[in-house]
Amino acid sequence: DSEEDIKQQENRSNLKKKSSKTKKRDEETERAETKKKENSERAEGNQSTKEELSLAASEEKANPPPSSLVVLGDYDRKPVQKVQPFLPQWLAQPKLVQKRIKDNLVPIRDVPGIHPRLLKKLQMNGIESFFPVQAEVIPAVLQSASNGYLMGQGGYRPKDICVSAPTGSGKTLSFVIPVVQVLLDRVVCQVRALVVLPTKELAQQVSKVFNIYTDGTGLKVVLITGQKSFAKEQEMLVQKKVTGYCSLADIIVATPGRLTDHIRQTPGFSLTQLRFLIVDEADRMIDDMHQNCLNQIVKAAFQVENDSGSNMLFQRTKPGPVTAASSCYPQIPLQKLLFSATLTQDPEKLQQLDLFQPRLFTSVYSEKKTLGDGTEAEQDTNKKYILPEGLSQCYVPCDLNSKPLLLLHFMLTMKFTRVLCFTNSREASHRLFLLVQAFGGVTAAEFSSRLPPNERQRTMKEFEQGKIQLLISTDATARGIDVKGVNYVINYDAPQFIRTYIHRVGRTARAGKAGVAFSLVLRIQERRFLRMLKDAGIQDIKKHPVKGNSLKPLVQQYEEALSKLEKTVKVIETGKKI
């Protein structure tokens, strides 16, 4: 019995243990289930809150609440309004000159104040009328020297003059006539007028015009460009006497580099009596390359001379405030005359020239208003440059390989005559000349700095006489030159800058005549080229596509010319090596 009782007790205790374990398991499963329920409830709650928030946000977007914040910008493209520059009064309100040359010629006798001797000279050279620029500028310069060259009008310093007008509008005669007239009464030979130009050819051209109008007056014109030896030029400028050095020039026409050399190295060369400083192609002279030269000229003009004598009476000092002391003795004023087809509108660059109360004469204005007396019209801020009125402009989209064929097509198929063709470098000019020469059928010549000056002069003369039909040139050499009888300008290499384009196409349609300018533009350059013209206010350029079929007849001969040229180049290279 006792054993059975013990067994029963053990069974009971085992059952109790089992029941307690199962209870624990049940409690754990209950807890896990409750946790799961809680988590699912939480997830459902979060989802519902998210849905509520998104609904609220969409409602806010649909009906945004009024905000005090200002929206400064968005991503929509809007046309940007151009900011107009703030210009000094003389730039913003210039004296406007008539653009149309043919319709506004002024008989030479209607321009007041011109000396009878000069009127006779003008008529002898076949000039019966002045162009609008000449009719405005000549009286202005003469008026500034109405009391003689020793002092300005009313004893005051004369105003400087700037002229911005298209190429071929007669700017050279605008300063030649008044300068010669003002110096007609001079007694002692001194450098009274100095004309500074960027190229030798342009200097020669201006010197030639001065020689025509100083002939028989006793005035001496000297050309300084480095074409003669330095010693020879020194002999032309100054002469040494017992009493000292005396000047042999009244008017000097010079290029910057050579002039600077004479200022530094020529004994007795003086600019202290200089009355007129004329800067032609002024925008190019303002560049850093020549800015130092202009500063040196002004410095030399105000240099104090040690020698005593009559010159001391008119010794000048640098301009300053007008006082009783500064006005008690006469001073020869230095007047600056600036001329350019593309005169910069950048006041900072013009500031470097230290102009005195300048007056601007310009042909760049809008024609919306009637001109009247030439002062009522509004200046056109979009049209920065003006081209000759008789000029027609075209551009030809092309690829690199077809450019030589297009030039030959114009010359041989279209029968263009008296063509001035521009490239971007003298190497390109030479290569193109050799290619045209190898092709044959066109009388061509090159005109670049790789040729000596006398050869360039001869080439230019032959071109003007019609012996050469195609003149291949660089920008630097042909800038500003009055090449007579150019019918067509071809930009073989598209110009990279608008000023280059203006000066190139301005070689034709000069003095009111008609002319055509073609630009060969690579398709990759087309967009940029047209934007450049548009920004400058030039919109009347026409697209002139040339079909490939019209170039086919030239291809075979062109390929033969290319292979011939390759052989020539190889022979030259081997010759150089030997």
C-alpha positions in Angstrom: 0.0 0.0 0.0 2.7 2.3 0.9 4.4 1.8 -2.4 1.2 2.5 -4.3 0.7 5.7 -2.3 4.1 6.8 -3.2 3.5 6.1 -6.9 0.2 8.0 -6.9 1.9 11.0 -5.2 4.6 11.0 -7.9 2.0 10.8 -10.7 0.1 13.7 -9.1 3.2 15.8 -8.8 4.1 15.0 -12.5 0.7 16.0 -13.6 0.9 19.3 -11.6 4.3 20.0 -13.3 2.9 19.2 -16.8 -0.2 21.4 -16.2 2.0 24.3 -15.0 4.2 24.0 -18.1 1.2 23.9 -20.4 -0.2 27.0 -18.6 3.1 28.8 -19.2 3.0 27.8 -22.9 -0.5 29.1 -23.2 0.4 32.4 -21.5 3.4 32.8 -23.9 1.3 32.1 -27.0 -1.4 34.6 -25.7 1.3 37.2 -25.2 2.7 36.7 -28.7 -0.8 36.9 -30.2 -1.5 40.1 -28.3 1.8 41.6 -29.5 1.0 40.6 -33.1 -2.5 42.2 -32.8 -1.0 45.4 -31.3 1.7 45.6 -34.1 -0.9 45.1 -36.8 -3.2 47.7 -35.2 -0.2 50.1 -35.1 0.6 49.5 -38.8 -3.0 50.0 -39.8 -3.0 53.2 -37.7 0.2 54.5 -39.4 -1.2 53.7 -42.9 -4.4 55.5 -42.1 -2.5 58.6 -40.8 -0.3 58.5 -43.9 -3.3 58.4 -46.1 -4.8 61.3 -44.1 -1.6 63.3 -44.4 -1.4 62.8 -48.2 -5.0 63.7 -48.6 -4.4 66.9 -46.5 -1.3 67.7 -48.6 -3.2 67.3 -51.9 -5.9 69.5 -50.5 -3.3 72.1 -49.5 -1.8 72.0 -53.0 -5.2 72.4 -54.5 -6.1 75.2 -52.2 -2.7 76.7 -50.8 -3.0 78.9 -47.8 -2.1 82.6 -48.3 1.7 83.1 -47.7 3.8 86.1 -46.9 6.8 84.6 -48.7 7.8 86.1 -52.1 8.8 83.7 -54.9 11.9 85.1 -56.5 12.2 82.8 -59.5 11.0 79.6 -61.2 12.2 77.3 -63.9 10.2 78.8 -66.7 12.3 80.4 -69.5 11.6 84.1 -69.8 13.0 86.6 -72.3 15.9 88.5 -70.6 15.7 92.2 -70.9 19.1 93.7 -72.0 20.6 96.2 -69.6 21.4 99.3 -71.5 24.8 100.8 -70.6 25.1 104.1 -68.9 27.1 106.2 -71.3 28.7 109.7 -70.8 26.7 112.5 -72.4 29.0 112.9 -75.4 28.6 109.2 -76.3 24.9 109.1 -75.5 24.0 112.3 -77.4 26.4 112.5 -80.4 26.2 114.8 -83.5 24.4 112.6 -86.0 25.7 112.5 -89.6 23.6 111.5 -92.6 24.2 107.9 -93.6 23.1 108.0 -97.3 26.1 109.4 -99.1 24.6 109.8 -102.6 21.4 111.6 -101.4 23.3 114.0 -99.1 26.3 115.3 -101.0 27.2 118.9 -100.0 28.8 121.2 -102.7 32.4 122.1 -101.5 31.6 125.9 -101.7 28.6 125.4 -99.3 30.9 124.3 -96.5 32.0 127.5 -94.7 35.6 128.5 -93.9 37.6 126.5 -96.5 40.6 128.4 -98.0 40.2 129.3 -101.7 43.6 127.6 -102.4 42.3 124.3 -101.0 39.0 124.7 -102.9 41.0 125.0 -106.1 43.0 121.9 -105.1 39.8 119.9 -104.5 38.4 120.8 -107.9 41.7 119.9 -109.6 41.3 116.5 -108.0 37.8 116.1 -109.3 36.0 116.7 -106.0 33.0 119.0 -106.4 31.0 117.8 -103.4 31.8 116.7 -99.8 30.4 113.5 -98.2 28.2 114.0 -95.1 31.0 113.1 -92.7 33.4 115.6 -94.4 30.7 118.4 -94.4 30.3 118.0 -90.6 33.8 117.4 -89.4 35.8 119.8 -91.5 34.0 123.0 -90.2 34.2 121.6 -86.6 38.0 121.2 -86.7 38.4 124.6 -88.5 36.2 126.3 -85.9 38.4 124.9 -83.0 41.4 126.6 -84.6 39.6 129.8 -85.8 42.1 132.0 -83.8 45.1 130.2 -85.4 46.9 127.1 -84.1 48.4 128.8 -81.1 45.2 128.8 -79.1 41.7 127.5 -79.1 38.5 129.5 -79.7 38.2 132.3 -77.2 41.6 131.4 -75.7 40.2 128.1 -74.4 41.5 124.6 -75.0 39.7 123.1 -78.1 37.5 120.0 -77.7 38.7 116.7 -78.9 36.8 115.1 -81.8 35.8 111.5 -82.4 34.3 110.3 -85.7 32.5 106.9 -86.1 31.5 106.3 -89.7 31.5 103.4 -92.2 34.5 102.6 -94.3 34.6 104.5 -97.6 32.7 107.5 -96.1 35.7 109.9 -96.6 37.2 110.1 -93.1 40.8 110.8 -94.4 39.8 114.0 -96.2 37.9 115.0 -93.0 41.2 115.6 -91.2 43.6 116.4 -94.1 41.7 119.5 -95.3 41.4 121.3 -91.9 45.0 120.4 -90.8 46.6 121.7 -94.0 44.4 124.9 -93.8 45.3 125.6 -90.1 49.0 125.2 -90.8 49.1 127.3 -94.1 50.2 130.4 -92.1 53.0 128.7 -90.1 56.3 130.5 -90.2 58.8 128.1 -88.5 58.9 124.5 -89.4 57.9 122.4 -86.4 56.0 119.1 -86.0 52.5 120.5 -85.7 50.4 117.5 -86.8 51.0 113.8 -86.2 48.9 111.0 -87.8 49.3 107.6 -86.3 48.0 104.5 -88.2 48.2 100.8 -87.6 49.7 99.6 -90.9 52.4 100.7 -93.4 50.0 100.6 -96.4 47.4 102.8 -94.7 50.1 105.2 -93.6 51.4 105.4 -97.3 47.8 106.1 -98.5 47.2 108.9 -96.0 50.7 110.4 -96.7 49.8 110.5 -100.4 46.6 112.5 -99.7 48.6 114.9 -97.5 51.2 115.4 -100.3 48.4 116.3 -102.8 47.0 119.1 -100.6 50.3 120.4 -99.3 51.9 120.7 -102.8 52.9 124.3 -103.3 52.2 125.4 -99.7 55.7 124.9 -98.3 54.4 122.5 -95.7 56.6 119.3 -95.4 55.1 115.9 -94.9 57.3 113.0 -93.7 56.3 109.3 -93.8 57.8 107.1 -91.0 57.0 103.4 -91.3 60.3 101.6 -91.2 60.4 101.1 -95.0 63.6 103.2 -95.1 66.6 102.8 -92.9 66.4 104.4 -89.4 69.3 106.8 -90.2 67.6 107.9 -93.5 64.4 108.6 -91.6 66.4 110.7 -89.0 67.8 112.8 -91.8 64.2 113.4 -93.1 63.0 114.5 -89.6 65.7 116.7 -88.1 68.8 118.7 -89.2 71.7 119.7 -87.0 72.9 123.3 -87.3 75.3 125.4 -85.3 72.4 126.8 -83.3 71.1 123.3 -82.6 68.6 121.0 -84.1 65.8 122.2 -86.4 62.7 120.2 -87.6 62.3 119.3 -91.3 58.7 118.1 -90.9 55.4 120.0 -90.3 53.2 116.9 -90.7 54.3 113.4 -89.8 52.4 110.2 -90.9 53.7 107.2 -88.9 53.1 103.7 -87.6 53.4 103.2 -83.8 56.5 101.1 -83.5 58.8 103.3 -85.7 57.5 106.5 -84.2 58.2 105.2 -80.6 61.8 104.4 -81.8 62.3 108.0 -83.0 60.9 109.5 -79.8 63.4 107.5 -77.8 66.5 107.6 -80.1 66.5 110.5 -82.5 68.3 113.6 -81.1 66.5 116.8 -81.7 63.2 115.1 -82.6 60.6 117.2 -80.7 56.8 117.0 -80.4 56.5 120.0 -78.0 54.9 122.1 -80.7 52.4 119.4 -81.6 48.9 120.9 -82.3 47.0 117.9 -83.8 47.3 114.3 -82.8 45.2 112.2 -85.3 44.6 108.6 -84.6 43.1 106.7 -87.6 41.6 103.2 -87.1 41.4 104.3 -83.4 39.8 101.2 -82.1 42.8 99.1 -83.1 45.2 101.8 -81.7 43.3 101.7 -78.3 44.3 98.0 -78.0 47.0 97.3 -75.4 49.5 96.7 -78.2 49.6 100.4 -79.1 48.2 102.1 -76.0 51.8 102.6 -74.7 52.7 104.4 -77.9 49.9 107.0 -77.5 50.9 107.6 -73.9 54.5 108.2 -75.1 53.4 110.7 -77.7 51.4 112.7 -75.1 54.3 112.6 -72.7 56.7 113.8 -75.5 54.3 116.6 -76.4 54.4 118.0 -72.8 58.1 117.4 -72.3 59.9 120.5 -70.9 62.7 121.6 -73.2 65.9 123.0 -71.7 66.9 125.3 -74.5 66.0 129.0 -74.0 64.7 131.3 -76.8 61.5 132.1 -78.5 60.1 128.6 -78.0 60.0 129.3 -74.2 57.2 131.8 -74.9 54.9 129.0 -76.0 56.2 126.4 -73.6 53.2 124.3 -72.5 52.4 122.5 -69.3 50.1 119.6 -68.8 46.4 120.7 -68.7 45.0 121.5 -65.3 42.5 123.8 -63.7 42.2 127.2 -65.5 43.6 129.9 -63.2 44.8 133.5 -63.7 48.4 132.3 -63.5 47.9 129.5 -66.1 46.1 131.9 -68.5 48.7 134.7 -68.4 50.8 133.3 -71.3 49.7 131.5 -74.5 50.0 127.7 -74.8 49.7 125.6 -77.9 46.8 123.3 -77.2 47.1 119.6 -78.1 43.9 118.5 -79.8 43.1 114.8 -80.5 41.1 113.7 -83.5 40.0 110.0 -83.5 38.6 108.3 -86.6 37.3 104.7 -87.0 34.6 102.6 -88.6 34.1 100.7 -85.4 34.8 103.2 -82.6 34.4 101.4 -79.3 31.5 102.4 -77.0 33.4 101.2 -74.0 33.9 104.3 -71.8 36.7 102.6 -69.8 38.7 102.1 -73.0 38.1 105.6 -74.2 39.1 106.9 -70.8 42.6 105.7 -71.4 42.9 108.3 -74.2 42.3 111.1 -71.8 40.0 113.0 -74.1 39.1 116.6 -73.3 35.3 117.4 -73.5 35.0 115.2 -76.6 32.5 115.6 -79.4 31.3 112.5 -81.3 30.2 112.5 -84.9 28.4 109.3 -85.8 26.4 107.6 -88.6 25.0 104.9 -86.3 21.4 105.8 -85.4 17.8 104.6 -85.9 16.0 106.0 -89.0 12.5 105.8 -87.3 12.5 109.5 -86.7 13.1 112.2 -89.3 16.5 113.6 -89.3 15.7 117.3 -89.9 19.0 119.2 -89.3 20.8 116.0 -88.3 20.4 116.3 -84.5 16.9 115.2 -83.8 17.2 111.5 -84.6 17.5 108.9 -81.8 20.7 106.9 -81.5 20.0 103.2 -82.1 21.5 101.2 -79.2 21.0 97.8 -81.0 22.8 98.8 -84.2 26.3 99.2 -82.9 28.0 99.3 -86.4 27.0 100.6 -89.8 27.9 99.3 -93.2 28.2 101.1 -96.5 24.7 101.7 -98.0 25.5 100.0 -101.4 26.6 96.7 -99.8 24.7 93.4 -100.3 25.6 90.6 -97.9 25.3 86.8 -98.4 26.6 83.8 -96.7 27.2 80.3 -98.1 26.9 77.3 -95.8 29.6 74.7 -96.7 31.9 72.1 -95.4 35.7 72.4 -95.2 36.5 70.4 -98.4 34.2 72.4 -100.6 35.6 75.8 -99.7 38.3 76.0 -102.4 35.8 74.6 -105.0 33.3 77.4 -104.0 35.9 80.1 -104.5 36.8 78.6 -108.0 33.1 78.3 -108.8 32.6 82.1 -108.1 35.7 83.0 -110.1 35.2 80.7 -113.1 31.5 79.8 -113.3 30.0 83.0 -111.9 32.7 85.1 -113.6 33.4 87.3 -110.5 35.9 90.1 -111.2 38.1 92.2 -108.9 37.6 90.0 -105.9 39.3 90.7 -102.5 39.4 87.3 -100.6 40.2 87.2 -96.9 41.7 84.4 -94.8 42.5 84.3 -91.1 46.3 83.9 -91.4 49.1 84.6 -93.8 49.8 80.8 -94.0 46.3 80.2 -95.1 46.6 83.0 -97.7 49.8 81.5 -99.1 48.3 77.9 -99.3 45.1 79.2 -101.0 47.2 81.3 -103.5 49.3 78.3 -104.4 46.2 76.1 -104.9 44.4 78.7 -107.2 47.7 79.1 -109.1 48.0 75.3 -109.6 44.3 75.1 -110.7 44.9 77.8 -113.4 42.4 80.0 -115.2 42.4 82.8 -112.6 44.9 85.7 -112.4 45.5 85.7 -108.6 48.0 87.3 -106.2 48.6 87.2 -102.4 48.8 90.2 -100.2 50.2 89.5 -96.8 53.1 90.5 -94.4 55.2 87.7 -95.8 55.9 89.8 -98.9 58.2 92.9 -98.9 56.5 96.3 -98.9 57.5 97.2 -102.5 56.0 93.9 -103.8 52.8 94.6 -101.9 52.7 98.0 -103.4 53.1 96.6 -106.9 50.5 94.0 -106.4 48.0 96.6 -105.1 48.6 98.8 -108.2 48.1 95.8 -110.6 44.9 94.9 -108.8 43.5 98.4 -109.1 44.5 98.4 -112.8 42.5 95.2 -113.3 45.5 93.0 -114.2 44.8 90.8 -111.1 41.2 89.5 -110.7 41.6 87.7 -107.3 43.6 89.2 -104.4 44.0 86.9 -101.4 44.8 88.9 -98.3 45.0 88.8 -94.5 43.1 91.2 -92.2 46.1 93.0 -90.8 47.5 94.0 -94.2 44.3 95.2 -95.8 42.7 96.9 -92.9 41.7 100.5 -93.6 43.2 100.6 -97.1 41.2 102.2 -99.8 41.5 99.5 -102.5 39.9 101.0 -105.6 37.4 99.1 -107.7 36.7 96.1 -105.4 33.5 94.5 -106.8 33.3 91.5 -104.4 34.7 90.6 -101.0 34.8 86.9 -100.2 35.4 85.9 -96.5 37.1 82.5 -97.3 37.6 82.0 -93.6 34.6 83.3 -91.6 35.7 86.2 -89.3 35.8 85.4 -85.6 35.0 89.0 -84.4 32.4 91.5 -85.6 34.9 94.3 -86.1 36.9 92.1 -88.4 33.7 91.4 -90.4 32.9 95.2 -90.6 36.4 96.1 -91.9 36.5 93.2 -94.4 33.2 93.9 -96.1 33.9 97.6 -96.0 36.6 97.2 -98.7 33.8 97.2 -101.3 30.8 99.5 -101.8 33.0 102.5 -101.0 32.0 106.1 -101.5 28.3 105.3 -102.3 29.1 102.6 -104.9 27.6 99.1 -105.0 29.4 95.9 -103.8 28.7 92.4 -102.7 30.2 90.5 -99.7 30.1 86.6 -99.6 31.1 84.7 -96.4 31.9 81.0 -96.7 30.6 79.6 -93.3 31.1 76.1 -92.1 27.9 74.5 -91.0 29.3 74.1 -87.5 30.0 77.9 -87.4 26.7 79.0 -88.9 24.7 79.5 -85.7 27.5 81.5 -84.0 28.2 83.6 -87.1 24.6 84.6 -87.5 24.3 85.4 -83.8 27.4 87.6 -84.0 25.8 89.6 -86.8 22.4 89.8 -85.0 24.0 91.1 -81.8 25.7 93.8 -83.9 22.3 94.8 -85.4 23.1 93.3 -88.9 20.1 91.4 -90.1 20.0 91.9 -93.8 22.3 89.0 -94.7 20.9 86.4 -97.1 21.5 82.7 -97.3 23.0 81.7 -100.6 23.4 77.9 -100.8 25.4 76.5 -103.7 24.3 73.0 -105.0 26.8 70.2 -105.2 26.0 69.6 -108.8 27.4 73.0 -109.8 30.8 72.2 -108.3 31.1 68.7 -110.0 32.6 70.0 -113.2 35.5 71.5 -111.2 36.3 68.4 -109.1 38.6 66.5 -111.5 40.8 69.5 -112.3 40.8 70.5 -108.6 42.1 67.0 -107.5 44.8 67.3 -110.2 45.8 70.7 -108.8 45.9 69.3 -105.3 48.3 66.4 -106.3 50.4 68.9 -108.2 50.6 71.2 -105.2 51.6 68.2 -102.9 54.5 67.4 -105.2 55.6 71.1 -105.2 55.4 71.3 -101.4 57.5 68.1 -101.1 60.2 69.5 -103.5 60.3 72.7 -101.4 60.6 70.7 -98.1 63.4 68.5 -99.5 65.2 71.6 -100.8 65.0 73.1 -97.4 66.5 70.0 -95.8 69.4 69.9 -98.2 
